[in-house]
Amino acid sequence: MAVKILSVDDETDLELLLTQYFRRKIRNGEYEFFFAHNGLEALQVLLKHPDIAIILSDINMPEMDGLTLLTKINEMRIPSLKCIMVSAYGDMDNIRHAMNKGAFDFATKPIDLDDLQLTIDKAVEQIEYIKSAQKEHAQLVDIQADLSVAREIQQAILPRVFDLKIKDPGAVDSFASMLAAKDVGGDFYDIFAIDDHRIGFTIADVSGKGVPAAIFMAVSRTLIKATGLQGVPSNECMATVNDILCGESVGSMFVTVFYGIYDLNTGVVSFTNAGHNPPYILWADGTVEQLKCSCNLVLGAVEGIPFTSESLQLNSGDALVMYTDGVTEAENKNHDQFGESRLEAELAALKGADSKQIVNTINAKVKEFINGAPQSDDITQLVIRIK
């Protein structure tokens, strides 16, 4: 598209001079000139043609001079609009004043048109750079808006209400939270009723961050829940999901998962740990113990491998505390980590607390520990307590 240039000068012979010198660029559609004879006329032309990119303005003009026009243009706040001021060679005070008020450059009379061409070329280069930056900024704003929507969607697919449709809803007290390090996260949790006496639950951490991890997270969560609802043992569920993820994995992504099934009739948790952080058991008497788990591989890495399941007996008052490494690896400004020992100590002080109290307290302790340091990883917890 042609660069639109507005020449503002009360000397009418300048119009003929410019159109003659730049005739080839005008004929080729590179430049399009507009003309005004004072600042007031220039403002009227700008209203009709707001896409004018360069203003070539004399300083000394009747009705409204160039410096006043420059002030009015500055009030428009159009970064891509460049003003080149023109005045007599000896009028350096006004030229300096114009430059201090934000003029892009200046030319002196009699105008050296070859030099003016170079100045216009420089202005065009700056204009293109500014417009490119504005376009990138607009794209970033759009991306940020999309990420905000994605965050809302991601939070919406994670359970917020923990009322399970089981024969004795009051038998289990559960709560969870996921605090994403970025707009969207790669951690997830889930809890669902398999039938009237069995509950499936999972916590997981996808490799990577941002949008790719969030998409992989949504796929993994859906697969685990869909497979788990069939009532298959925990190790079979992990094997099935692993094979599907291996077949669909992009960019060598994987996910660590702890998946368990709690049977209300027996109090037994059957679980499979696929490369995830071992949970803690907060026993009813207040002691804290890290759950001993077999070392299964993460999901999405190697197809066709077997997974081992194990079991755990829980009784009234016992709580299973699951978390992602964003909890224990949270760093303060000195790069010290929250750590497992600190987590164990905080859990030991929560004897008798319900699941929501446990989750909220640990989140608060982690926040207090990092003390304003940037969050480097998603912080996710899931707690199931037997009532």
KAZIPE-V800762 format. One record per backbone hydrogen bond with DSSP energy under -1.0 kcal/mol. NH is the residue of the N-H (numbers start at 1). CO is the residue of the C=O. Records with the same first field share a line. If there is no record, write none. Layout:
NH->CO + CO
This chain:
3->30
5->32
6->54
7->34
8->56
9->36
14->11
17->13
18->14
19->15
20->16
21->17
22->18
26->22
27->23
28->24
29->26
30->25
31->25
32->3
34->5
36->7
39->64
42->38
43->39
44->40
45->41
46->42
47->43
48->44
49->45
52->49
53->4
54->4
55->82
56->6
57->84
58->8
59->86
64->62
66->59
69->65
70->66
71->67
72->68
73->69
74->70
75->71
77->74
81->78
82->53
84->55
85->105
86->57
87->107
91->88
95->91
96->92
97->93
98->94
99->95
100->96
101->97
102->99
103->98
104->83
105->83
107->85
109->87
116->112
117->113
118->114
119->115
120->116
121->117
122->118
123->119
124->120
125->121
126->122
127->123
128->124
129->125
130->126
131->127
132->128
133->129
134->130
135->131
136->132
137->133
138->134
139->135
140->136
141->137
142->138
143->139
144->140
145->141
146->142
147->143
148->144
149->145
150->146
151->147
152->148
153->149
154->150
155->151
156->152
157->153
166->164
167->196
171->168
173->385
175->383
177->381
179->379
188->204
190->202
192->200
194->198
195->198
199->262
200->192
201->260
202->190
203->258
204->188
205->256
206->186
207->254
214->210
215->211
216->212
217->213
218->214
219->215
220->216
221->217
222->218
223->219
224->220
225->221
226->222
227->223
228->224
229->225
230->227
231->228
237->233
238->234
239->235
240->236
241->237
242->238
243->239
244->240
245->241
246->242
247->243
248->244
249->245
255->299
256->205
257->274
258->203
259->272
260->201
261->270
262->199
263->268
264->197
267->263
269->312
270->261
271->310
272->259
274->257
275->273
280->321
281->289
282->319
283->287
286->283
289->281
291->279
296->273 + 294
299->255
310->271
312->269
314->267
317->386
318->315
319->282
320->384
321->280
322->382
324->380
327->324
329->325
332->336
335->332
338->330
339->328
343->339
344->340
345->341
346->342
347->343
348->344
350->347
353->350
358->354
359->355
360->356
361->357
362->358
363->359
364->360
365->361
366->362
367->363
368->364
369->365
370->366
371->367
373->370
379->179
381->177
382->322
383->175
384->320
385->173
386->318
387->171
